[in-house]
Amino acid sequence: MTKGNLTDLSIPQLIIGLGNPEEKYEKTRHNIGFEAVDLLAKMWQLSWQQNKRFQGFFTEGTGPNHQKIRLLKPLTYMNRSGESVRAVIDWYKLPVESILVIYDDMDLPLGRIRLRLSGSAGGHNGIKSIISHVGGQNFPRLRIGIGKSNQKKETISHVLGRFSADENQIMSEVLQLVEEATKTSLKEGVEKAMSLYNNRVIESSIFENT
């Protein structure tokens, strides 16, 4: 790889945040992907528009490296996210490898994020749908840890539940980490962001001085 040659790097052209539409799902653990791309849109001063062709909220503008960047929030519900993603990549003739999908992961502890260039769905219905519709799993993704449910709370009620006050403090910092990792991915490639952010941990400071 030639140093400084961005064509050899994994630079996202379309960033997708996964979640479910409807007000009742807002701010739930399963919708953290929506929150992440909302933060990116705010950072880049982009306005969401509902796009019927793409079956989602969509916006585009200029990223931190002066490249064209597009953001998408599918409105198909999680298990049909691939329909929306496929519509966008077909319309703009984007390679599958140029998308970056941001979503929740129960297998990752709260306070952690994890970037990967490819991989299986890991039981996540949104990723299963995208893999099915784009015809493969070779696309970058950024997972946001939401932690496992405890024994008193079933998995569905956990992922569709909201963060506690303590957890919200952590997630606020995690979303800032997501923003930094995404900017690095756009400037220097997903691989560079992986090396910088996959081992970062955000921990609660609530009880440190008690």
C-alpha positions as CSV (number, residue, x, y, z in Angstrom):
1,M,0.0,0.0,0.0
2,T,1.4,3.4,-1.0
3,K,1.4,5.7,2.0
4,G,-1.2,8.4,1.7
5,N,-3.1,6.6,-1.2
6,L,-6.7,6.7,0.0
7,T,-7.8,4.5,-2.8
8,D,-6.1,1.6,-1.1
9,L,-7.9,2.2,2.2
10,S,-11.4,1.2,3.4
11,I,-13.0,4.6,3.2
12,P,-16.8,4.5,3.9
13,Q,-19.1,6.2,1.3
14,L,-22.4,5.3,3.0
15,I,-22.9,5.1,6.8
16,I,-26.0,3.2,8.0
17,G,-27.4,3.3,11.5
18,L,-29.7,0.5,12.4
19,G,-32.8,0.7,14.5
20,N,-36.6,0.5,14.4
21,P,-39.0,3.3,13.5
22,E,-41.9,4.4,15.7
23,E,-41.7,6.5,18.8
24,K,-41.9,3.6,21.2
25,Y,-38.5,2.4,20.1
26,E,-36.7,5.7,20.5
27,K,-33.7,5.7,22.9
28,T,-33.8,1.9,23.3
29,R,-30.7,-0.1,23.3
30,H,-31.6,-1.7,19.9
31,N,-31.8,1.8,18.4
32,I,-28.3,3.0,19.3
33,G,-27.4,2.9,15.6
34,F,-30.0,5.5,14.9
35,E,-28.6,7.7,17.7
36,A,-25.1,7.3,16.3
37,V,-25.9,8.5,12.8
38,D,-28.1,11.3,14.2
39,L,-25.0,12.6,16.0
40,L,-22.9,12.4,12.8
41,A,-25.6,14.3,10.9
42,K,-25.6,17.0,13.5
43,M,-21.8,17.2,13.5
44,W,-21.8,17.6,9.7
45,Q,-24.8,19.9,9.7
46,L,-26.8,17.6,7.5
47,S,-30.6,17.5,7.5
48,W,-32.5,14.2,7.3
49,Q,-35.1,13.7,4.5
50,Q,-37.5,10.8,4.2
51,N,-36.8,9.0,0.9
52,K,-39.5,6.6,-0.3
53,R,-37.1,5.0,-2.9
54,F,-34.7,4.1,-0.1
55,Q,-37.3,3.3,2.5
56,G,-35.6,5.4,5.0
57,F,-34.3,8.7,6.2
58,F,-31.4,9.8,4.1
59,T,-28.9,12.7,3.9
60,E,-25.7,13.5,2.1
61,G,-23.0,16.0,2.2
62,T,-19.2,16.5,2.6
63,G,-17.2,14.5,5.1
64,P,-14.1,15.5,7.1
65,N,-11.8,14.7,4.2
66,H,-13.9,16.7,1.7
67,Q,-15.3,13.5,0.2
68,K,-19.0,12.8,-0.5
69,I,-20.6,11.1,2.5
70,R,-24.1,9.6,2.8
71,L,-26.1,8.7,5.9
72,L,-29.0,6.3,6.1
73,K,-31.6,5.3,8.7
74,P,-33.7,2.4,7.3
75,L,-37.4,2.7,8.2
76,T,-38.1,-1.0,7.2
77,Y,-37.8,-2.3,10.8
78,M,-34.7,-4.1,11.8
79,N,-35.2,-7.5,10.2
80,R,-35.7,-5.9,6.7
81,S,-32.9,-3.3,6.9
82,G,-31.2,-4.9,3.9
83,E,-34.0,-3.7,1.5
84,S,-33.2,-0.1,2.3
85,V,-29.4,-0.6,2.1
86,R,-29.6,-2.4,-1.2
87,A,-31.8,0.4,-2.7
88,V,-29.1,3.0,-1.8
89,I,-26.1,1.1,-3.1
90,D,-27.9,0.2,-6.3
91,W,-29.0,3.8,-6.9
92,Y,-25.5,5.2,-6.3
93,K,-23.6,2.1,-7.7
94,L,-21.6,1.8,-4.5
95,P,-19.4,-1.2,-3.8
96,V,-20.6,-3.3,-0.8
97,E,-17.2,-2.7,0.8
98,S,-17.8,1.0,0.9
99,I,-20.6,0.9,3.5
100,L,-20.2,1.2,7.2
101,V,-23.0,-0.2,9.4
102,I,-23.4,1.0,13.0
103,Y,-25.5,-1.1,15.3
104,D,-26.0,-2.6,18.8
105,D,-24.3,-5.7,20.1
106,M,-25.3,-7.6,23.2
107,D,-22.1,-9.7,23.2
108,L,-20.0,-6.5,23.6
109,P,-19.8,-5.0,27.1
110,L,-21.3,-1.6,27.8
111,G,-18.6,1.1,27.2
112,R,-16.9,-0.7,24.3
113,I,-17.1,-0.4,20.5
114,R,-15.7,-2.7,17.9
115,L,-14.9,-2.1,14.3
116,R,-14.5,-5.0,11.8
117,L,-14.0,-5.1,8.0
118,S,-16.3,-8.1,7.6
119,G,-17.9,-10.9,9.6
120,S,-21.1,-12.9,10.3
121,A,-24.3,-11.5,11.6
122,G,-23.7,-12.8,15.1
123,G,-27.4,-13.3,15.6
124,H,-28.3,-9.6,14.8
125,N,-31.4,-9.5,12.5
126,G,-30.5,-6.2,10.9
127,I,-27.1,-7.5,9.8
128,K,-28.6,-10.8,8.7
129,S,-30.9,-8.9,6.4
130,I,-28.1,-6.8,5.0
131,I,-25.9,-9.8,4.3
132,S,-28.8,-11.5,2.5
133,H,-29.7,-8.4,0.3
134,V,-26.1,-7.4,-0.6
135,G,-25.0,-11.0,-1.2
136,G,-22.2,-11.3,1.2
137,Q,-20.7,-10.2,4.6
138,N,-17.6,-8.3,3.3
139,F,-18.6,-4.9,4.5
140,P,-17.3,-2.8,7.5
141,R,-19.3,-2.5,10.6
142,L,-19.1,-0.7,13.9
143,R,-20.7,-2.5,16.9
144,I,-21.7,-0.6,20.0
145,G,-21.8,-2.7,23.2
146,I,-25.1,-2.7,25.1
147,G,-24.2,-5.6,27.4
148,K,-26.0,-8.8,28.1
149,S,-29.4,-9.0,29.9
150,N,-29.3,-10.2,33.5
151,Q,-31.1,-13.3,34.6
152,K,-34.2,-11.3,35.7
153,K,-34.6,-9.7,32.3
154,E,-35.2,-11.6,29.1
155,T,-33.2,-10.8,25.9
156,I,-36.0,-9.1,24.0
157,S,-37.0,-6.8,26.9
158,H,-33.3,-6.0,27.4
159,V,-32.6,-4.9,23.8
160,L,-35.9,-3.0,23.6
161,G,-35.5,-1.4,27.0
162,R,-33.9,1.9,27.7
163,F,-30.6,2.6,29.3
164,S,-30.5,3.5,33.0
165,A,-29.2,6.9,34.2
166,D,-25.8,5.4,34.9
167,E,-25.7,3.7,31.5
168,N,-26.8,6.9,29.7
169,Q,-23.7,8.7,31.1
170,I,-21.5,5.9,29.7
171,M,-23.3,5.9,26.4
172,S,-23.0,9.6,25.9
173,E,-19.2,9.1,26.0
174,V,-19.4,6.0,23.8
175,L,-21.2,8.0,21.1
176,Q,-18.4,10.5,21.2
177,L,-16.0,7.6,20.7
178,V,-18.1,6.4,17.7
179,E,-18.0,9.9,16.2
180,E,-14.2,10.0,16.6
181,A,-13.8,6.5,15.2
182,T,-16.0,7.3,12.2
183,K,-14.0,10.5,11.4
184,T,-10.8,8.5,11.5
185,S,-12.4,5.9,9.2
186,L,-13.2,8.6,6.7
187,K,-9.8,10.3,6.9
188,E,-7.5,7.3,7.3
189,G,-9.5,4.2,6.7
190,V,-11.4,1.7,8.8
191,E,-8.2,-0.3,9.5
192,K,-6.6,2.7,11.2
193,A,-9.7,3.3,13.3
194,M,-9.7,-0.3,14.3
195,S,-6.2,0.0,15.7
196,L,-7.1,3.2,17.6
197,Y,-10.5,2.4,19.0
198,N,-11.1,-1.3,19.4
199,N,-9.4,-1.5,22.7
200,R,-10.8,1.7,24.2
201,V,-13.1,1.3,27.2
202,I,-15.5,3.9,28.7
203,E,-16.2,3.2,32.3
204,S,-18.7,4.8,34.8
205,S,-17.3,7.3,37.2
206,I,-20.5,7.5,39.3
207,F,-19.2,5.3,42.1
208,E,-15.5,6.0,42.0
209,N,-15.5,8.4,44.9
210,T,-18.1,6.8,47.1
